[in-house]
């Protein structure tokens, strides 16, 4: 996607979508939040916002609590955007273990 207009056009035509977000600190990044704000452009449509669309959400983070917090945040946003059916709530660990001071003190 190059700009918000492409995103809005794709969501307008979709019957469902999957929102996946990295959530290292228990919330969703500003980049994902900004992308979701474009859905406001669908307010005047026959199917406004995410109405009558199936939505899945995926949160990726190192810690269980961070993943769960991100899923809750996305769930709240998706329901506020009138998604009728939330079919997938996936909480997945990332593939890399978090660094500790012993492993790499220069990167902490």
C-alpha positions in Angstrom: 0.0 0.0 0.0 1.4 3.4 -0.9 -1.1 5.6 0.8 -4.3 5.7 2.8 -6.5 5.8 -0.3 -5.3 2.3 -1.4 -6.0 1.0 2.1 -9.5 2.5 2.2 -10.3 1.0 -1.2 -9.0 -2.4 -0.2 -11.0 -2.4 3.1 -14.1 -1.1 1.2 -14.1 -4.1 -1.1 -13.1 -6.7 1.6 -15.5 -9.0 3.3 -13.0 -9.6 6.0 -9.5 -8.6 7.1 -6.8 -9.7 9.4 -5.0 -7.1 11.5 -1.6 -8.2 12.7 0.6 -6.0 15.0 3.8 -6.3 16.9 3.3 -5.2 20.5 6.6 -5.2 22.3 5.2 -3.1 25.3 1.7 -4.3 25.5 0.0 -1.9 23.1 -0.3 -1.5 19.4 2.2 0.7 17.5 1.4 4.1 16.3 1.8 2.9 12.7 -1.0 0.4 13.1 -3.2 2.9 14.9 -2.7 5.5 12.1 -3.6 2.9 9.5 -6.8 2.0 11.4 -7.7 5.7 11.5 -8.2 5.6 7.7 -11.2 3.4 8.2 -13.0 6.6 9.3 -13.2 7.4 5.5 -15.8 4.5 5.3 -18.2 6.3 7.6 -20.6 7.3 4.9 -20.5 4.0 3.0 -23.4 1.6 2.7 -21.3 -0.7 4.9 -19.8 1.9 7.3 -16.5 1.3 9.0 -16.0 -2.5 9.5 -19.7 -3.3 9.6 -20.6 -6.8 8.1 -16.9 -7.7 7.8 -15.2 -10.6 9.6 -12.1 -9.4 11.4 -9.1 -11.4 12.8 -6.5 -10.0 15.0 -3.0 -11.2 15.7 -0.6 -9.8 18.3 3.1 -10.6 18.4 5.3 -9.8 21.5 7.9 -11.5 23.7 5.8 -11.5 26.9 2.4 -13.0 27.6 1.1 -9.9 29.3 2.2 -7.7 26.4 0.5 -10.0 23.8 -2.7 -10.1 25.9 -2.7 -6.3 26.3 -2.3 -5.8 22.6 -5.1 -8.2 21.7 -7.4 -6.4 24.1 -6.4 -3.0 22.6 -7.1 -4.2 19.0 -10.3 -5.9 20.1 -11.6 -2.6 21.5 -10.6 -0.7 18.4 -12.2 -3.3 16.1 -15.5 -3.2 18.1 -15.5 0.6 18.1 -15.2 0.4 14.3 -18.4 -1.8 14.3 -16.9 -5.1 13.3 -19.8 -7.5 13.6 -17.8 -10.7 14.0 -14.4 -11.1 15.5 -13.4 -14.6 14.5 -9.7 -14.8 15.3 -7.9 -13.7 18.3 -4.4 -15.1 18.1 -1.7 -14.3 20.7 1.7 -15.5 19.4 5.2 -15.3 20.8 7.9 -13.9 18.6 10.5 -16.2 17.3 13.5 -14.5 19.0 14.0 -14.6 22.7 14.5 -11.2 24.4 18.0 -10.2 25.0 19.5 -10.0 28.5 22.5 -8.1 29.7 24.5 -11.3 29.8 23.8 -12.1 26.2 24.6 -8.7 24.7 25.3 -5.8 27.1 25.8 -3.4 24.2 22.3 -3.7 22.9 20.4 -3.2 26.2 
